[in-house]
């Protein structure tokens, strides 16, 4: 993880800019999914199989350094109750939306392994309720309806990008039906509303919208059992506006100096961190006599600065003792 720091010349403030992700793109960072309303749901079977892991190219033959999530599903017979293994990221962000408001669903996904002949790569799983209050669910099966099976491995992932609105098919296990397109499913089931954890399935461990693997019934276990695969990114469109979710490593926190003031005999530096979970123990105030590009050596100020604050807003207070110095707020990894 890279470390970002704020730096200033004593007596002058230099605010650092923050570069936001491009419009329509969200980085789902492995260690902070909750910041975007997502969570992991994982069942580990009795053999220890089951989890979500961060992988980087050249794994799977991908470009060096490119991050991906690897979903590994447990075995249906080695979990209690049976057919309740999950390896997925899940969210309530879309709860309350009707299915017709979802206007785009696509994914760059790769399947490595699974049990039997029907296993699928990581995919979308959605739960919803119809106008009569009946709970339903839908699971996207990419390698069906004429889409060829293209398993990969750690050396050659064989990623494919699929449009889940029309590629593959959607299984509604509750009614025992499969639909060739998202639109076909809405026509058959009605314009249902996405909800979390349908009460009809005690094994449903995700929320309203999930990505990965999830068993909730004996009829769908064959698509998920012992599954393993990668997801690079996925798209979700709502009312015509599409967001791309990039599955990424933990983003480096950005530290920005916002104010420098004098309160004799101390200097007070206000600064922020983009990681709201940061505590004061993460930060130190450092100084250097000169700046020589990357060769500049910063050391902690003596006496040590007092750092106070929380929830992304902090202050560093210290009494300068040296001549003109360059200072920076340093954040520990």
N, C-alpha and C positions, 0 to 999 in steps of 0.2 A: 504494500500500500504506500502510495506517495504521501509525503507530508507537506502541507501547505502552511506558510507562515506569513504573518504581516510584518513589515519592516519599515522603519522610519529613521530619519536623522533627528537627533535630539533637538527639540524646539520646533520641529516641522512634522506635519502629518502627511503620510502617503497612503491613501486608501487603495486597496487592491480591488480590481474588478472581478466579478463573478460571471463566468460564461455559462449561460443556461443551455439546456438541450434544445435542439431545433424544434420548431413547432410541430406538434403531432408525434413526438418521440418521447418515451419515458424509459429511463434506465431502471429496471427492476434489479436492485443490487442484492446480492445473495444474503448479506448480513443485516439488511435493513429493509426487508420487504414491507414491514408494517408502516413505513413512512409513506407508502403509496396505497395502503389499504389491503395489502396481500399478506398471507401467512402460509407457512408450510403445514401440511398434514401428512404424517408419515406413520405407517405401521411396520414395525420390525417383526418378522416372523421368528419362530423358535430356533431357526438355524442362524439368525443374525442378519438375514437378508432384508433389505428395505432401507431406502434413504434417498436424499437429494444431494448431489455433489456438484461442486464447481470444477469445470474442466477448461483447459486452455489449449488452443492450437499450439503445437502441431498435432495434438491429440485428434484422432479422427481424420487426419490429413488436412485439417483446417489451417488457415494462415497463422503463423506464429503469434502467440499472445492473445488471440481472439477468445473471449470468454463464452462459455456455454453452460447450461444446466444439464446434468445427467440424472435422469429419473430411474430408480431401480425399485421394482415392485416385488413384494414378498410372494410367497406361495399360498394359494387359497386354502390348502389343507393344513398349513402350519401356523395359522392364526386362529384366535378365539374371539368371537365365534367364527366359524368357517366363512370364507368368501367375504372378508372384511378388510383385506389389505389395501392400503392407499400409499401412493407416493406422488404428491401433487402440490402445486401452489393454488391457493383458493382465495376468493374475495367475496365480500358482500356489496362491492361497489355498484353492481348492476341489479341488485335486488329492487323490485318495484317496477322495473322496465317490462313492457310487453315484448314478446319475441319479434314482432314486426318492426320494432325500433332498432333492432340490431341489423345494420345494413352492410356489414363486412365482417368476415371472420377468415383469417388465413394464418398459416404457420409454416415456418421452416423447421422441419422435424426429421429425425433419423431414428430408425428402429434397429437395435442390435440383436435382441434375443427375446424369447418367450417360450411358453410351453404349448405344445400342440401345433395345429396348422392355421389357427385363426388369430394368433396374437398380433397386436397392432403397435405402431410407434406411439410415443406420447401424443395426447390428443385433447380436445375440449370435452368437458363434462358439465352439463347444465341441469339444474332442477327448477321446476316451475309448478304453478297451480292453474287450473282452468277456471272458467267463469262459474262453474258449479262448485268450486272449492275442492276439486279432486286433484291430488298431488300426482305429478308426472315427472319424468326425467328424460334427458336425451344425451346420448353419447355418440360423438363423431368417430366413425371408423374410416380412416383415410384409405386403407388398402382394400376397398370393396368397390362394387359397381364399376368394374372395368379398370380401376387404377391398379397397376401392377405392384406386386410385392418387391421391394428393393432393400433387403436387409443390408446393414453395414457392419462395421466393426471398429475397433480402436485405431486401426491403421487407415481405414477408408470408410468414413461415416455414411457415405451415400445419402447426403442430405437431399431432400426435395422440398420445394415450396408448393403447398396445396391451397386451393381456395375452398374452404370448408362449406361455403354456401352451395357449391355445386359439385365438388370433387368428393369421391367416396360416398358415404351414406350416413344417415342418422338413425340410431337404434333407440326406440322407446320401449324399454323392457317391460314397463308396467302394462302396456297393451299388447306386447309381443309383436310389434310391427317395426319395419325398417322403411325409411323414406329416402329417396334418391337425392333430394335437395332440401335445404332449409325451408324454402317456400312450400314444398310439398308437405313438410311436417306441419307447418302452420295451417295449411288448408285442411289437413286431416284432424288435427287436435284442437284447432282454434287458436286465437291470439292470446296465449297463456301469459302469465306474469311470473317473472323469475323470483324465487323465494329461496331461503336457506334451509337446508337439512329437511327434506320432506319427511313427515312423520310416518309415511307408509313404508319407509326403508330404514330399519334400525341400524343397518350397516353403513348408511350414508354418513361419511365423516367430513366431507367437504362442506362448503357454503354454497351460495347460489351459482357460482361460476368458477370452474376449476380448469387447470391445465396440468396434464401428466397422466397418471394411471389411477383408477379407483374402482374397487369391487364393491358392489352393494347388493348383488343378487346372484344366485347360482347361474342364471342365464347369461350374465355378462362377464363371468370370471374368465372365460376362455379368451377374451380379447385383452386381458390385463395380466393373467397369471404369469409370474416370473418375468414380467416385462422389463426391458432395459432399453433406454434410448436417450437421445439428445434433443434439446430444443435450443435453437439459436435466437429466434424472435417469433413473436406472433402479433397479429393485428386484430383490433376490435373496433368496429365502426358503429357509432350511435347516431341515428338521425342524419346520416350522410357525412359525419365527421369521423375520420379514422385515426386512431392512435396506434402507433407501433411501440410495442413493449420489447425492449432489448434486454436479454438476460445477461447480467454483467456481474463483475466483481464489485466488492464494496467500494463505493466512490470515495476518493480522497476528500476529507473535510476541507473546507475553505475557511481560512481565518482572515478577517478583515478588520483593520484598525479604523474606528469610526470617530474618535475624538481624543485629543491630547490636551491636558490642562495642567496648570501650575497651582499647587496648594502648599505653599512654603512649609517645610523644606522639601516637599515631595512633588514628583511628577505623577499624574494619574492618567493612565491610558485606558480608554474604553475600547473594547474589541468584541467581535462576534465570531461564533463558529457555526458553520452550516449543519454540524452534527449536534442536534439538541440533546443527545445523551451524554455529551462531554461533561466532565467535572473539572474542578480547579486543578486536580492533580495531573491533568493532561498537559498543563501549560507551564512554561518557564520564560522569563525575560532574559534575553541574551544581548551581548554587545560586542562590537568590533571597532577598532580605531580607524580602519580604512576599508574601502570597498575595492576588491581586485577581482571582479567577475566571480567565477565559481571558486576561485582560490581563497576567498575571504573566510577567515576562521572566526566564528562566533563562540563566545564563552558565556556561561551564566554570570549575571551581574552579582557583585558582592557589595553590600549584603544582599541576600536573595530577596527578590520582589515579593510582595504579598499579593496573591491572586484571589479575588472573590467573585461571586456570581454563580449563575446556573442557567439551565434551559437556553443555552446559546448566547447569553449576554454576560460579559465578564469585565472586570477591571483589574489592572495591574498597577500597584502603587510602590514607588521606590524613591530613595533619596540619592540623586546623582552624586558621585564622588570623583569622577574622572573628567578630563577635558573633553572637547567635542568628540562624540562617539556616534556610531550607527547602532541602532537597536532593532531587535525583532522579537515578536512573540513566536515562540517555537511550540509546536504541538507534537507530543509523543505519539508513536504509532499505536 
